[in-house]
Amino acid sequence: MIGSYSVEAKYAMLADIYRVQQKRDENTGEIKRQWVYAETVPCLAKSIISSGVRTPSNDKTIDSRYIVEEIIKVNTIDKLSRNSKITNIRDLGGNVIWEEAETLNNPPTMFTVVGCTPIVDGFGQILEYESTLQRSDIQDAFA
């Protein structure tokens, strides 16, 4: 329970969290990063449509690359780490909310955690965390 309502009522979505693992190549000594599934968490996510003078959902072209820039806010019980990636945000029926429309088979969009802030009650107790997520330039969890 959070306050007077249950977690299930507030967090009507689920999201998959990936964390980075670093491994050293035995032959070359090169450190390789790999994103590994960590857990699924209940959440509530919403797009940021605009933030004053800047519209974060503007798409743009940089160095001949088409960039889709999207920012969302996600509320969770636990703090999301900045070295995590979040994907497969879906409703409780399993329907993916954010997906890559320009990619074959429309995979779920991969987001990077930009920041996380606690939401507190009048007594200073942390009720939940609100995180800002930005669409990752690289949309492959294993890249």
C-alpha positions as CSV (number, residue, x, y, z in Angstrom):
1,M,0.0,0.0,0.0
2,I,1.0,3.6,-0.7
3,G,-0.9,6.0,1.3
4,S,-4.6,5.0,1.0
5,Y,-4.4,3.2,-2.3
6,S,-2.7,0.0,-3.5
7,V,0.3,-0.3,-5.7
8,E,-1.8,-2.2,-8.3
9,A,-4.2,0.7,-8.6
10,K,-1.5,3.4,-9.1
11,Y,1.0,1.5,-11.2
12,A,-1.1,0.1,-14.1
13,M,1.9,-0.6,-16.3
14,L,5.0,-2.8,-16.3
15,A,8.5,-2.0,-17.5
16,D,11.6,-4.2,-18.0
17,I,14.9,-3.0,-16.6
18,Y,18.3,-3.8,-18.1
19,R,21.6,-3.3,-16.3
20,V,25.0,-3.1,-17.8
21,Q,27.6,-5.9,-17.3
22,Q,31.2,-5.3,-18.1
23,K,33.4,-8.2,-19.2
24,R,37.1,-8.2,-20.1
25,D,38.0,-10.0,-23.3
26,E,40.5,-12.7,-22.3
27,N,42.5,-12.4,-25.5
28,T,42.6,-8.6,-26.1
29,G,41.9,-7.2,-22.6
30,E,39.2,-5.0,-24.2
31,I,36.3,-4.2,-21.8
32,K,32.9,-5.0,-23.4
33,R,29.6,-3.8,-22.1
34,Q,26.5,-5.9,-22.4
35,W,22.9,-5.0,-21.3
36,V,21.3,-7.8,-19.3
37,Y,17.7,-8.2,-18.2
38,A,17.5,-7.5,-14.5
39,E,13.8,-7.3,-13.5
40,T,10.3,-6.2,-14.4
41,V,8.8,-3.4,-12.2
42,P,5.3,-2.0,-11.8
43,C,5.1,1.7,-13.0
44,L,3.1,4.5,-14.3
45,A,4.6,6.2,-17.4
46,K,3.5,9.2,-19.5
47,S,5.0,11.3,-22.3
48,I,6.2,14.8,-21.9
49,I,4.4,16.7,-24.6
50,S,6.2,20.0,-24.1
51,S,8.3,21.7,-21.5
52,G,7.9,25.5,-22.1
53,V,10.1,26.7,-25.0
54,R,11.4,23.3,-25.9
55,T,9.4,20.4,-27.3
56,P,11.2,17.2,-26.4
57,S,9.4,15.1,-28.9
58,N,11.0,16.9,-31.8
59,D,12.7,14.7,-34.4
60,K,15.8,16.0,-36.0
61,T,18.6,15.1,-38.3
62,I,22.2,15.3,-37.0
63,D,25.2,14.4,-39.3
64,S,22.9,12.7,-41.8
65,R,21.3,10.6,-39.0
66,Y,17.6,10.9,-38.3
67,I,17.1,11.2,-34.5
68,V,13.8,10.6,-32.7
69,E,14.0,12.4,-29.5
70,E,11.3,11.4,-26.9
71,I,11.2,12.0,-23.2
72,I,8.9,10.3,-20.7
73,K,8.3,10.4,-17.0
74,V,8.0,7.2,-15.0
75,N,6.8,6.7,-11.5
76,T,8.0,3.6,-9.5
77,I,8.2,2.4,-5.9
78,D,12.0,1.9,-6.2
79,K,14.6,4.3,-7.5
80,L,15.7,3.7,-11.1
81,S,19.5,3.7,-11.5
82,R,21.1,6.0,-14.1
83,N,23.1,3.1,-15.5
84,S,19.9,1.2,-16.4
85,K,17.9,1.0,-19.6
86,I,14.2,0.7,-19.5
87,T,12.1,-1.0,-22.2
88,N,8.9,-2.9,-22.9
89,I,6.7,-0.5,-21.1
90,R,3.3,-2.0,-21.4
91,D,-0.2,-2.1,-19.8
92,L,-1.2,-4.9,-17.5
93,G,-2.7,-6.7,-20.6
94,G,0.7,-6.9,-22.2
95,N,0.1,-4.2,-24.8
96,V,3.4,-2.3,-25.5
97,I,2.9,1.5,-25.1
98,W,6.1,2.8,-26.7
99,E,7.4,1.0,-29.8
100,E,9.7,1.7,-32.7
101,A,7.4,2.3,-35.6
102,E,10.2,2.7,-38.1
103,T,11.8,-0.7,-37.3
104,L,10.9,-4.2,-38.5
105,N,8.4,-5.9,-36.1
106,N,8.0,-2.7,-34.1
107,P,10.2,-3.7,-31.0
108,P,9.6,-1.8,-27.7
109,T,11.4,1.5,-27.4
110,M,14.6,1.5,-25.3
111,F,14.9,4.4,-22.9
112,T,17.9,5.7,-20.9
113,V,17.4,7.0,-17.3
114,V,18.3,10.7,-17.3
115,G,17.5,11.4,-13.6
116,C,15.4,10.2,-10.7
117,T,13.9,12.2,-7.8
118,P,12.0,11.1,-4.7
119,I,8.3,12.2,-4.1
120,V,7.8,12.7,-0.4
121,D,4.7,13.1,1.8
122,G,4.2,15.9,4.3
123,F,6.3,14.0,6.9
124,G,9.4,13.6,4.6
125,Q,8.7,9.9,3.9
126,I,9.5,8.8,0.4
127,L,6.3,7.6,-1.3
128,E,7.7,6.9,-4.8
129,Y,10.3,8.0,-7.3
130,E,9.7,10.0,-10.5
131,S,12.3,9.3,-13.2
132,T,12.9,11.1,-16.5
133,L,13.7,8.8,-19.3
134,Q,15.0,9.7,-22.8
135,R,14.8,7.5,-25.9
136,S,18.2,5.8,-26.5
137,D,19.9,6.5,-29.7
138,I,20.8,2.8,-29.9
139,Q,17.7,0.7,-29.8
140,D,19.3,-2.7,-29.3
141,A,19.4,-3.9,-25.7
142,F,22.4,-6.0,-26.6
143,A,24.5,-3.4,-28.4
